[in-house]
Amino acid sequence: MVKTAIDELHIGDEVLKFDRGWLSTDFLSHRVTVTDKSIIDRFRKNGVQFVYIKPRSKEIEQINELVSGKSDEIISIIKQEAPKNQINLKDFNLGSEVYSESVKIIGNVLGDVKSGKMFNVGAVKHVAENITEMTIKHKGVLASITKLKKHDDYTFRHSMNVSIFAASLAAHLGLNKKDINIAANAGLMHDIGKMLVPDEILNKPDRLSEKEYEIMKSHVEKGYEFLKADGTQKEYLCLVREHHERHDGSGYPFGLKDSEISIHGKIGAVVDIYDAITSDRVYRKGMMATEALKMMFQWTDKHINKSVFEFFIKNIGIYPVGSIVMMASQELAMVGKINQGRPTDPVVIVFRNKSGSYQPIKVVDLSKSAIDRQKIVGLINPDNIKVPDDVLKYVDNLNRMS
């Protein structure tokens, strides 16, 4: 156990003992997980000055650095790993074509299911194979392209993004090619049951009634039964059936707890939540990545598996100073400065336009660009890319001033 002052507690800490007897507080137990700041405020209200916590893992410390904005350590680590995640422009262009074509295919497949036509399992397998191959050969390309968010139909795009994120996370977790392919397939099919839910509920912009919500939740079992009847193998159905199950048993349809949820189900829960809350919808704007990660961190070991989330969070858009990056506008820029409170939204210096021509430099602070939603989509391999001297000088001066 590690003695820790209340002011030193972090979200995610596991408290094992207080500095006083439990009868003198309003806590029912001294074993408490800090899920949000209200727990720390409650300690103060009870006069608790310090507690004993379970030792933090190195990974948890790094995540706390990220979500608190004190990102120097994690930036340093990621800088060492950055070359492994660089994307060649030709791979990015190929990935964009694969993504766009795949969204159309999945749109047609889901449209057929909705209209009662035959389920085109061959088309799904073809798209999943492409996602698997690109994930293994060109790590990070497709995950970057999901950030372009060019397609309007949320259901089709969400299925593609969940598939891509699931395959990428499976690869980072060290799963073999077969399991990566299972993640890609299952991600594409995970919401197929929504095609069997009435449109007026599926597309309702307002809050669902209790009865409507129960109908919406039925999409999991509807999808599972549909795919099972079509002959889909059992291992491909785990993510489909379990992506709404939660670590503490509060999910649906069966209320499974973490030990009862498959690895693909745990992967599905993390990536489904992340893409859903960061995507723009008819009735709301998607959350920025940093805010989404902070929120999800509070849900670890409550709604989602902490270890799986740790692998996921370390692969979401943190870019060291000097990195060449692709913007959502498909312009090229250099990262000039890390914003401590928003490490996924640095200051960038844009120097090349969409057509590949050099342009007068443009400085954009992504933490303040909520109006146009400008964002980074990926880390670009700097080979064969000439960075103008005025960009390098600007970056140097920017960091000298800080």
C-alpha positions as a printed Julia matrix, in Angstrom:
402×3 Matrix{Float64}:
   0.0     0.0     0.0
   1.13    3.57   -0.69
   0.25    6.4     1.71
  -1.17    9.25   -0.38
  -2.5    12.71    0.53
  -6.01   13.47   -0.7
  -4.72   16.24   -3.0
  -2.38   13.71   -4.65
  -5.13   11.27   -5.65
  -5.77   10.57   -9.33
  -8.85    9.29  -11.11
  -8.48    5.5   -11.25
  -6.66    5.13   -7.93
  -7.79    2.17   -5.81
  -8.12    3.19   -2.16
  -7.56    0.32    0.3
  -7.6     2.12    3.67
  -8.42    5.53    5.21
  -6.56    7.47    7.92
  -9.5     6.81   10.27
 -12.07    4.14   11.1
 -14.81    3.6     8.57
 -17.51    4.19   11.21
 -16.43    7.83   11.43
 -17.18    8.39    7.7
 -20.22    7.99    5.48
 -18.41    5.41    3.3
 -19.76    1.86    3.57
 -16.3     0.43    2.85
 -12.69    1.6     2.86
 -12.1    -0.07   -0.5
 -13.04    2.69   -2.95
 -12.05    3.38   -6.56
 -11.68    7.06   -7.43
 -13.98    7.26  -10.46
 -14.3    11.07  -10.51
 -13.48   14.2    -8.5
 -16.66   13.91   -6.44
 -15.08   10.95   -4.57
 -12.11   13.15   -3.58
 -14.5    15.94   -2.49
 -16.35   13.38   -0.38
 -13.1    12.39    1.33
 -12.52   16.05    2.24
 -16.08   16.44    3.55
 -15.44   13.46    5.84
 -12.22   15.01    7.15
  -9.99   12.37    5.53
  -6.5    13.82    4.99
  -4.68   10.82    3.52
  -5.43    7.3     2.36
  -3.54    4.15    1.44
  -3.82    3.15   -2.21
  -2.88    0.2    -4.37
   0.47    0.96   -6.14
  -0.1     2.54   -9.54
   1.15    0.73  -12.63
   3.51    2.55  -14.99
   0.76    2.56  -17.62
  -1.74    4.2   -15.25
   0.84    6.85  -14.33
   1.33    7.62  -18.02
  -2.4     7.89  -18.6
  -2.73   10.25  -15.64
   0.01   12.38  -17.18
  -2.0    12.52  -20.4
  -5.46   13.31  -19.01
  -4.1    15.89  -16.55
  -2.26   17.72  -19.31
   1.17   17.0   -17.75
   2.18   15.15  -20.89
   6.0    15.55  -21.03
   6.72   11.93  -20.07
   4.21   10.32  -22.4
   5.22   12.65  -25.26
   8.82   11.49  -24.75
   7.79    7.84  -24.86
   5.62    8.31  -27.92
   8.42   10.24  -29.66
  10.54    7.1   -29.4
   7.68    5.04  -30.85
   6.68    7.6   -33.5
   8.69    6.13  -36.43
   6.73    2.87  -36.1
   3.46    4.74  -36.65
   4.47    6.99  -39.55
   2.37    6.77  -42.7
   3.65    7.05  -46.26
   1.47    9.35  -48.38
   0.93    6.65  -51.0
  -0.33    4.31  -48.25
  -2.63    7.06  -46.99
  -4.08    7.59  -50.47
  -4.55    3.83  -50.91
  -6.17    3.62  -47.49
  -8.54    6.48  -48.36
  -9.69    4.6   -51.45
 -10.16    1.38  -49.48
 -12.12    3.2   -46.78
 -14.43    5.04  -49.2
 -15.15    1.94  -51.25
 -15.68   -0.16  -48.13
 -18.22    2.28  -46.68
 -20.23    1.99  -49.91
 -20.08   -1.81  -49.76
 -21.14   -1.94  -46.11
 -23.9     0.57  -46.86
 -25.25   -1.76  -49.56
 -24.98   -4.81  -47.28
 -26.84   -3.16  -44.41
 -29.37   -1.71  -46.85
 -30.08   -5.22  -48.16
 -30.65   -6.49  -44.61
 -33.03   -3.61  -43.94
 -35.08   -4.34  -47.05
 -35.2    -8.08  -46.37
 -32.79   -9.13  -49.13
 -30.07  -11.77  -48.82
 -27.16  -10.96  -46.49
 -23.99  -10.61  -48.57
 -21.51  -12.31  -46.25
 -18.9   -12.46  -49.03
 -18.83   -8.67  -49.29
 -18.33   -8.34  -45.52
 -15.48  -10.88  -45.57
 -13.84   -9.02  -48.47
 -13.92   -5.69  -46.61
 -12.7    -7.33  -43.37
  -9.79   -8.96  -45.2
  -8.77   -5.58  -46.62
  -8.93   -4.01  -43.15
  -6.91   -6.88  -41.65
  -4.21   -6.74  -44.32
  -3.86   -2.95  -44.12
  -3.78   -3.06  -40.32
  -0.94   -5.6   -40.35
   1.06   -4.12  -43.26
   0.39   -0.4   -42.87
  -0.17    0.1   -39.15
  -2.21    3.2   -38.34
  -3.26    4.14  -41.88
  -6.94    3.2   -41.66
  -7.27    4.37  -38.05
  -6.07    7.79  -39.22
  -8.52    7.86  -42.11
 -11.47    7.34  -39.75
 -10.8    10.87  -38.49
 -11.64   12.37  -41.88
 -15.33   11.62  -41.18
 -16.28   12.41  -44.78
 -19.32   10.15  -44.99
 -22.71   11.43  -43.88
 -24.46    8.2   -42.93
 -23.49    7.59  -39.31
 -24.57    3.92  -39.18
 -22.44    2.82  -42.16
 -19.42    4.93  -41.16
 -19.66    3.86  -37.52
 -19.58    0.18  -38.54
 -16.43    0.81  -40.61
 -14.75    2.8   -37.84
 -15.52    0.21  -35.15
 -14.1    -2.48  -37.43
 -10.91   -0.49  -38.06
 -10.42    0.51  -34.41
 -11.14   -3.06  -33.27
  -8.62   -4.56  -35.7
  -6.0    -1.96  -34.73
  -6.55   -2.52  -31.01
  -6.42   -6.3   -31.48
  -3.07   -5.88  -33.25
  -1.7    -3.65  -30.47
  -2.83   -6.21  -27.89
  -0.68   -8.78  -29.68
  -3.5   -10.96  -31.0
  -2.76  -13.17  -34.01
  -3.92  -12.54  -37.58
  -7.0   -14.74  -37.22
  -8.17  -12.83  -34.14
  -7.46   -9.48  -35.85
  -9.61  -10.67  -38.76
 -12.36  -11.74  -36.36
 -12.28   -8.24  -34.82
 -12.51   -6.64  -38.27
 -15.42   -8.88  -39.35
 -17.33   -8.51  -36.09
 -16.84   -4.74  -36.08
 -18.48   -4.48  -39.48
 -21.44   -6.56  -38.29
 -21.72   -5.33  -34.69
 -24.74   -3.07  -35.31
 -26.45   -5.12  -38.01
 -29.4    -5.59  -35.66
 -30.13   -1.85  -35.93
 -31.29   -2.52  -39.48
 -34.12   -4.51  -37.88
 -35.19   -1.66  -35.57
 -37.95    0.73  -36.79
 -36.57    3.89  -38.46
 -38.62    6.2   -36.25
 -36.7     4.86  -33.23
 -33.3     4.39  -34.88
 -33.24    7.95  -36.27
 -35.15    9.75  -33.52
 -33.26   13.0   -32.72
 -34.82   13.35  -29.25
 -34.37   11.29  -26.11
 -35.93    7.82  -26.41
 -38.78    6.86  -24.11
 -38.24    3.9   -21.79
 -40.22    1.65  -24.14
 -38.32    2.91  -27.21
 -35.0     2.38  -25.44
 -35.9    -1.23  -24.72
 -36.67   -1.7   -28.42
 -33.36   -0.05  -29.35
 -31.46   -2.35  -26.97
 -33.02   -5.34  -28.73
 -30.75   -4.65  -31.72
 -28.01   -6.72  -30.06
 -30.02   -9.93  -29.89
 -31.73   -9.23  -33.24
 -28.3    -8.93  -34.87
 -26.95  -11.99  -33.1
 -29.92  -14.17  -34.08
 -29.83  -12.9   -37.67
 -26.14  -13.71  -38.11
 -26.4   -17.03  -36.27
 -29.26  -18.11  -38.55
 -27.12  -17.11  -41.54
 -24.41  -19.52  -40.41
 -21.9   -17.05  -38.94
 -19.34  -18.88  -36.8
 -19.57  -18.51  -33.01
 -16.24  -16.72  -32.53
 -17.36  -13.96  -34.92
 -20.46  -13.3   -32.8
 -18.79  -12.47  -29.47
 -18.18   -8.79  -30.26
 -21.64   -8.51  -31.84
 -23.35   -9.87  -28.73
 -21.1    -8.33  -26.06
 -20.17   -4.8   -27.18
 -22.82   -3.32  -24.85
 -21.84   -5.5   -21.87
 -19.99   -3.61  -19.14
 -17.15   -4.46  -16.73
 -19.34   -4.13  -13.62
 -22.27   -6.09  -15.05
 -24.42   -3.01  -15.75
 -24.59   -3.59  -19.52
 -26.95   -5.55  -21.75
 -28.34   -7.93  -22.95
 -27.12  -10.33  -20.22
 -25.45   -8.15  -17.59
 -22.15  -10.01  -17.98
 -19.23   -9.03  -15.74
 -15.65   -8.57  -16.92
 -14.55  -12.18  -16.33
 -17.48  -13.39  -18.43
 -16.82  -11.07  -21.39
 -14.59  -12.27  -24.25
 -11.52  -10.29  -25.34
 -13.38   -9.29  -28.53
 -16.33   -8.13  -26.43
 -13.99   -5.98  -24.31
 -12.38   -4.54  -27.45
 -15.82   -3.87  -28.94
 -17.02   -1.97  -25.86
 -14.01    0.41  -25.9
 -14.01    1.21  -29.61
 -17.8     1.41  -29.95
 -18.0     3.97  -27.13
 -15.03    6.02  -28.42
 -16.29    6.32  -31.99
 -19.86    7.02  -30.85
 -18.96    9.9   -28.53
 -16.39   11.5   -30.91
 -18.65   11.37  -33.99
 -20.91   14.21  -35.08
 -24.6    13.33  -34.97
 -27.72   15.12  -36.18
 -28.53   16.23  -32.63
 -25.02   16.93  -31.25
 -21.39   17.55  -32.1
 -18.9    14.82  -31.29
 -16.56   15.3   -28.33
 -12.92   16.26  -28.87
 -10.5    13.36  -28.36
  -9.01   14.67  -25.11
 -12.4    15.14  -23.47
 -13.55   11.71  -24.69
 -10.46   10.02  -23.22
 -10.9    11.79  -19.89
 -14.5    10.66  -19.69
 -13.69    7.1   -20.69
 -10.85    6.93  -18.17
 -13.41    7.55  -15.44
 -15.29    4.49  -16.7
 -12.35    2.05  -16.5
 -13.12   -1.03  -14.42
 -16.69    0.22  -14.19
 -17.94    0.17  -17.77
 -14.81   -0.85  -19.7
 -11.75   -3.01  -19.05
  -8.83   -0.91  -17.8
  -6.05   -2.91  -19.44
  -7.71   -2.88  -22.86
  -8.31    0.87  -22.54
  -4.65    1.46  -21.59
  -3.57   -0.05  -24.91
  -6.17    2.02  -26.74
  -5.34    5.37  -25.16
  -1.63    5.13  -25.97
  -2.44    4.92  -29.68
  -4.77    7.93  -29.94
  -3.29   11.04  -31.55
  -0.4    12.37  -29.44
   2.16   14.04  -31.72
   5.65   15.24  -30.65
   6.97   18.67  -31.63
   8.58   18.48  -35.08
   6.27   15.73  -36.36
   4.91   16.04  -39.89
   1.16   15.47  -39.8
  -1.77   15.19  -42.18
  -4.71   17.46  -41.38
  -8.38   16.58  -41.94
  -8.24   19.13  -44.79
  -5.46   16.9   -46.24
  -2.95   19.74  -45.85
   0.5    18.94  -44.41
   1.72   20.64  -41.25
   4.46   20.46  -38.65
   3.62   20.21  -34.95
   4.97   23.39  -33.37
   3.99   23.18  -29.72
   2.09   20.84  -27.39
  -0.86   22.37  -25.54
  -0.47   21.06  -21.98
  -4.2    20.93  -21.28
  -5.07   19.45  -24.68
  -2.21   17.13  -25.77
  -4.19   15.77  -28.72
  -4.68   19.32  -30.06
  -1.27   21.0   -30.52
  -0.28   24.19  -32.34
   0.56   23.28  -35.96
   2.2    25.17  -38.83
   0.53   24.29  -42.13
   2.86   24.53  -45.14
   1.48   22.33  -47.94
  -2.04   22.34  -49.41
  -4.28   19.45  -50.43
  -2.89   19.36  -53.97
   0.67   18.99  -52.64
   1.84   22.54  -53.41
   3.76   24.6   -50.89
   1.89   27.63  -49.52
   2.57   30.57  -47.18
   2.68   29.17  -43.66
  -0.51   29.19  -41.6
  -0.4    28.75  -37.81
  -3.37   26.93  -36.25
  -3.91   26.31  -32.53
  -6.07   23.18  -32.67
  -7.19   23.66  -29.07
  -8.96   26.86  -30.19
 -10.28   25.74  -33.58
 -13.65   24.38  -32.47
 -15.47   26.4   -35.13
 -13.99   24.67  -38.16
 -13.19   21.42  -36.29
  -9.73   21.28  -37.85
  -7.82   18.24  -36.58
  -4.86   15.94  -37.2
  -5.6    12.61  -38.84
  -2.18   10.99  -38.88
   1.58   11.09  -38.49
   3.31   11.29  -41.91
   6.71    9.79  -42.81
   8.96   12.85  -43.39
  11.08   11.12  -46.05
  10.93   13.02  -49.34
   9.01   15.91  -47.74
  10.92   19.2   -47.76
   9.96   21.42  -44.85
  10.51   25.14  -45.62
  13.11   26.94  -43.51
  10.57   29.5   -42.28
   8.52   26.64  -40.75
  11.54   25.28  -38.89
  12.44   28.77  -37.64
   8.87   29.38  -36.47
   8.82   26.1   -34.53
  12.19   26.92  -32.96
  11.06   30.41  -31.89
   7.73   29.08  -30.6
   9.48   26.7   -28.22
  12.15   29.22  -27.17
   9.38   31.61  -26.06
   7.82   28.87  -23.91
